[in-house]
Amino acid sequence: MNIEFNQDGLCMKTKQVVKVRGGKGHSIVCESGSVWVTQVGDPRDTVLSAGDSFTLDREGLALVLAFEPSAVSIAQAGAQSRAMRLTAWLKSALSSAGLARGALSI
């Protein structure tokens, strides 16, 4: 993978684009804001909001574009932060409890 930044991730300005090369198997994690992720040869467009992640599953270039001021990090395959696991668990618990999406901001 040809991108380096500290463990706090990368802060992006609105409309800023980050190119990721050789990232197959790594996860793009949206820590705050919202970003668009696309991979060369992939018809999917993936939008991530705070707390969401997407695992790159193709060789070649991937682009990450910030829709607003955002923070992203990249986790190696299988590595998921404690905060991400907790967020996923809380979302699941709230969904199971029948609480409306957006009733509680996580």
N, C-alpha and C positions, 0 to 999 in steps of 0.2 A: 504494500500500500504506500502511495507516494504523498501522504499528507501528514503533517505533524503539528500538534498543538498541545497545550498543557492539559492536565486532567480536568480542568474546569470547562473545557470545550471551546467553542468558537462563537463569538457574538457577531451577528450579522445585521447589517443595515437593510432597510426596505429595498427590495429589488436587487440586492447583492446576490451574486451567483458563486458557488463554490464547486469546483470540478474535483471529482474523486475518481482516481484511476486505480485499478487493481484492488478494488474493495469487495469483491465477491465474498460473501459469507460474513461480512461486517454489518452491523446494524446502525442506521442513522437514527439517533434519538433526539426528538424535539423536546428540549428542556423548557422553553418558553416561546411564545409567539406562535407563528404558523409558517410552514415551509412546503414547497412542492418538490417532489423527488421524481426523477425520470432516469431511465437507463437506456443506453443505445440499443436499438433493436427490440425494445419492449413497448408494446402498444399501451400499457397501463400508465396512467398518471396517478401518483399517490400524493395526497395532501395529508400532512401531519400537523396536529395541534399539540399543545403542551401535554406531555405525558405519553404521546404516541411514539411508536418506533416502526421502522421498516428495514428488513434485512435484504441487502443487495444480493441478487441471485443470478447475476450475469457477469461475464467478463467484460472488460472494456469500461468506457467512460460512463459515469453517472453525474447528473447535475442536481444541485440542491439550490433552490431559489427561495429567498425570504419574501413573504408577502407583507411582512411588517417587521419591526425590530424583533429579532429572534435569537435564541441560543440553541446550538445543536452540539451534540457530542457523537463520537463514533465508538461503538463497543465491538470488540472482537467477537467472533462467533461463539455463542454459548455464554458469553459474559453479560450479565444483567445486573445492574446496580440494585442495591437494597431498596432504594427509593422507587425504582421502576417496579419491582416486585410488589411493594406495598401499595403503590398506586393501582396496579392491576387488581390486587386483592380487594381494595376498597371499592373500585368500580364494580367488580363482580358482586360484592356484598350488597351494595346499594341497588344494583339491578335486581338481585334476588329478593330484596326487601320491597321491590315495587316502587321505589322512589323515582320520580321523573328525572330524566336526563337534564342536567343543568340546575337542578334544585340545590345542589351542593357543588361548589367549584373545588375541584381537586387539583 
